[in-house]
Every structure is written in structure tokens, then in C-alpha cells.
Amino acid sequence: MKEQTLAIHAGYEKDAQGTMAVPIYQTTAYEFRNTEHAANLFSLKELGNIYTRLMNPTTDVFEKRFNALEQGGGAVGTASGMAAIFYAIANVAEAGDNIVVASQVYGGTTTLTGHTIKRFGIETRYFNVNNPSEIEALVDEKTKIILFESITNPSIDVADFDAIVAIAKKYNIMTCVDNTVATPILCKPLTLGCDIVVHSASKYTTGQGLAIGGIIVEREGLVDLIKENPRYAHFNEPDASYHGLVYSDLPLPPFTLRVRLALLRDLGATPSPFNSWLYIQGIETLPLRMKQHSESALKIANYLESHPKVKSVNYPGLKSNANYALANKYFTKGTSGLLSFEVESKEVAQAIADKTEIFKVVVNIGDSKSIITHPASTTHQQLSAQELIECGIPGGLVRLSVGLEDTEDLIADLEKALS
Ligand code: PLP
């Protein structure tokens, strides 16, 4: 099936009522046929619903549909994008291990990797996403995952997948891509040789800024990388917390299964059925919306590039952009709705954000409503001056998340704010 068809139908088989819309299964728990049935579900002899912290029929449709769009081998929903990123790390790394992360990532990912997981004894080593050859000097036998964003937020760089994947494969290390900005419509990292994809579903997936959520997707055949790989010994050894289950021995996607059985069980950042239903509504129009977001952002980037007050514009769809070649290589249908531009100073940037009317001052991206953000004073405020430079965020940087309003109105709004 083609992508737009998958976006509308994948993962849903009508229940006995024949409901066209996916129902919201608003329930905490599920009745077992008898105790034997319950025991079979707990021991994975049979697969089925146990408790909504682990699975839910509405969330199941969201997971299957998203998995189909990413062309993955299995998916698990989470309560937020940050939970998805944390679980992807926690699923492989423990105290004494390290992870290799691009410096240019979302601010929450920077604080998670640079501060929070440090307290759990996991070290983060950073590389410049524009210079992936740096990765090689950072990895050792304790490196568990290489994490980067396909299109980075907010610096809007594009990852060189081939270069990163080549190093990861050389050392048998998992790659994990935050594909939030690109969405599976514009880029499918699992088809480019990456192992895990994480998303904030709070952005383009819901599409209208409706609900916080996340998802983790693993590639088909990931078990080949895990099996007998000493980096991932805990996938190959009996899990004492689950009757000695060995994840890599099961005919099920090991990574997302372990997130579900161990991390959702113990940490519980599960999406609510209602939120999963909202993500499903968003996915139905995701292919159409991503096309429009990309077209409008390109028009606005062209406009800004010719404006005398704008020092530089960062949008990978622009021919002048340093990432244009990479964008053309990996993104065939557009380069999403996120762009940034730099003006003279922090004060000028803040004044522009204060003057726009259609572009709202909000710390979000991927909404149908256009958004303007000053990262240095908001999303990245907690970063030190040095961290800001490393993330590529000067004080005069303004980020736009171009929504679905008429592009002429959006340009007129910016024209007024820049005058
Ligand atoms: N990844 C990226 C690229 C993001 O932009 C964000 C949030 O802005 C996140 C992850 C975190 O997602 P959430 O807000 O759903 O936790």
C-alpha cells in the first residue's frame, strides 16, 4: 500500500461494531478468560492485553500505523517524546556505559544526556553532527548507542546518515534517530540503515498541538545486531525480572518488546488511550500536511533570504544552504516546516517575535498554527553560553515553525515585524 493509504488504514481492523473511526478503548485493565489465559499472557505464550500501562488497543493502532509509515519492525508508544528518548537510552545503557550524541539536538535531549543520565552513571560524549568523523574517536566497548536528529531542532542541520551509519556498523553500535522534525513522510531513517527511531508525537504527528506523546520504532531484523553482541549482553542473557526471558531468543522485535515489558512496566510513561486516538487522527493527514508545511517553509525561507535585516537563513531546502546536498539525498518530498534566521542581536530577535501577530510566541513546533520562538531565552535558556555555542544557537537566532495558514499572510506578518 502507498503511504497516504497506510496513514489512513494501517493497523486497524474493525471491531465487532464495525466502527469506521478507531474507538478509544478507555480502560485501565482487561478481563482474562480464566487464570490460565492470564498466565499465558504474562508468560508471552499468548499475546494479548494485560494492563494499559503495557498496552492498549487504541495505542496499538497508533503503534502499528506509525510503524508502517517508518517501515519498521515494531513500535511502542510513550507518554512524551522525552520519555521515548530516555527509554531508548535506558534500554541499552547502564551505569559505567557511555552514549554518543550529536551536539545539535533539542534542548531537552541536551539536558537529559548532559545532566540527568549522568546522575545514573551514564556518560555522554558529543559529536558535531556536521562532522560525523568525530564519532570514531569517541566510541569504545562501553558505547551503547549513537543518537542524533535527522533534521536538528533548532539549529536545522541535516544528518549525514551514510557517514554515521558506516561508523556505527564498523563497531556494531546501535544508531537512534530522533525523526520528529522530518516525520516518516519526509525521511525514513530505518530504510537508510539506522536501527531505532524516536519521535515526539506532540509535534507534526498530532499536527494541531493537541497532546504530548512519543513513540519508539525499531528496524526489522534488529536482532541480528543484538544477538551475541557483547554490547547488548542484557538482551542475550536471562532477564531475572521476567522469569529468565531472553529477548534475543524471541520471534518478536526485541528492542521495543523490552521497552514495553521492562521500562513501561517499571517506569510507566505510557500514552493515554485518548492521546493515542489524537495521534491517529493526526497521522491520517500527515502526508498531506508535511507537503504543505515544506512548501510554505521554502517560500518563507526565500522571502527571508532576500530581506536586508536578515543576516542568514537556515533552511535545508534553500539552494544556498550548506545542507542542501544532504537534504536532496535523504529527503525527497520536502524538508519540513522548521527554519531559523539570524538577525543582528538578541534584542532585535526578541522584538521581531513580539511584533508578529499570526506567528505566535510559543515553545512548540509542528503545529498547524505558525510559531515563532527565540531559543536562547526560552527552550535553550538552561544551557550555558558554551553549550549554546556548541548547539549553534546565537542570541540573534529566531526559529519559525511554519504552519498551515496562507503563506501570503505569513509573509505579510513577518514583513511587518521586520520593518
Ligand atoms: N525531540 C525533538 C526534536 C523535539 O523538538 C522535542 C520537543 O520539542 C522533543 C524531542 C521532546 O518531545 P516532547 O515534548 O513530546 O517530550
Residues whose N, C-alpha, C, O or C-beta is under 5 A from the ligand:
A	BS01	PLP	S80 G81 M82 Y106 N153 D178 T180 S200 A201 S202 I212 G213
